[in-house]
Every structure is written in structure tokens, then in C-alpha cells.
Amino acid sequence: MRLVAIFMSDLPAVVTILLRLSCVEMLLVYLRIVVCNLQVLKLLERLEVQMIGDVKRKIQKEVSLALAERARDENSTLPTDLWKRAVGGLVY
């Protein structure tokens, strides 16, 4: 991890450190970088899945609210014939 921090700030320092390492140490550094890379990819995939799930839940909530509002609007109108009354043989 120290090597990554140095790499971000000073590339010549990283090169001199790598030149002083043996082949086994370089292999270990390489493997650590590969593992860190895979971990970052896995975290990004999980974040993407979580974000997709959040969007799905939000859309589902909005749709259910819209459907409930539509149903409320459609059911709120009472039949007008309840107020009609017969006056002189005519229904008003």
C-alpha cells in the first residue's frame, strides 16, 4: 500500500524502489496490485448493483403511488343519478 501511495506522488521514487526489489518481491508487489484491482472491480460491481436496486425501488414506489392516485381519482366520482329526482314526471 505504501508503494501505491508513493506511486501516486513520485514516480521516480517508485522506479528506484522497484529496481532494488528482487524478482520474488516484484512478483509479490504485482500480485498485490492485481488483488487490489480485483477488489476495486468487485466493489464497483456491488455499488452498481446497489444503485440499480435503489432506482428499481424508487420507480416501483412512484408507479404504485401513481396507480393509487389514479384509482382514487377514478373511484371518487359518484354516480350522478343519485341526485336525480323526478319532478313532474321528468327526471332532472
C-alpha positions in Angstrom: 0.0 0.0 0.0 2.9 2.3 0.7 4.2 1.7 -2.8 0.8 2.8 -4.2 0.9 6.0 -2.2 4.4 6.7 -3.4 3.4 5.9 -6.9 0.6 8.5 -6.8 3.0 11.2 -5.7 6.5 10.4 -7.1 7.1 8.1 -10.0 11.0 8.2 -9.9 10.9 7.1 -6.3 8.7 4.1 -7.3 11.1 3.2 -10.0 14.1 3.2 -7.7 12.2 1.1 -5.2 11.2 -1.4 -7.8 14.8 -1.6 -9.1 16.0 -2.5 -5.6 13.5 -5.3 -5.2 14.2 -8.9 -6.0 12.2 -10.9 -8.5 10.1 -12.5 -5.8 9.4 -9.2 -4.2 8.4 -7.7 -7.5 6.1 -10.7 -8.1 4.5 -10.1 -4.7 4.0 -6.4 -5.5 2.5 -7.3 -8.8 0.1 -9.8 -7.2 -0.9 -7.3 -4.5 -1.7 -4.8 -7.3 -3.7 -7.4 -9.1 -5.7 -8.4 -6.0 -6.3 -4.7 -5.2 -7.5 -4.2 -8.7 -9.9 -7.1 -8.4 -11.2 -5.8 -5.1 -11.9 -2.4 -6.6 -13.7 -4.0 -9.5 -15.8 -6.1 -7.2 -16.7 -3.1 -5.0 -17.7 -1.1 -8.1 -19.9 -4.0 -9.3 -21.6 -4.2 -5.9 -22.1 -0.4 -5.9 -23.6 -0.7 -9.4 -26.0 -3.5 -8.4 -27.0 -1.5 -5.3 -27.6 1.7 -7.3 -29.7 -0.3 -9.8 -31.7 -1.8 -6.9 -32.3 1.7 -5.4 -33.5 3.0 -8.8 -35.8 0.0 -9.2 -37.3 0.5 -5.7 -37.8 4.2 -6.4 -39.5 3.6 -9.7 -41.7 0.9 -8.2 -42.7 3.3 -5.4 -43.5 6.1 -7.8 -45.6 3.7 -10.0 -47.5 2.4 -7.1 -48.2 5.9 -5.9 -49.4 7.0 -9.4 -51.6 3.9 -9.7 -53.1 4.6 -6.2 -53.8 8.2 -7.1 -55.4 7.2 -10.4 -57.6 4.7 -8.7 -58.5 7.2 -6.0 -59.4 9.8 -8.8 -61.5 7.2 -10.7 -63.3 6.0 -7.7 -64.0 9.4 -6.3 -66.7 10.3 -8.8 -70.1 9.2 -7.6 -72.8 8.3 -10.0 -74.8 11.4 -10.9 -78.1 9.5 -11.0 -78.2 9.5 -7.2 -79.0 13.2 -7.2 -81.6 13.0 -10.0 -85.1 13.4 -8.8 -88.4 13.2 -10.6 -90.2 16.5 -10.9 -93.5 16.5 -12.7 -92.7 13.2 -14.4 -89.3 14.3 -15.7 -86.0 13.2 -14.2 -83.6 16.1 -13.5 
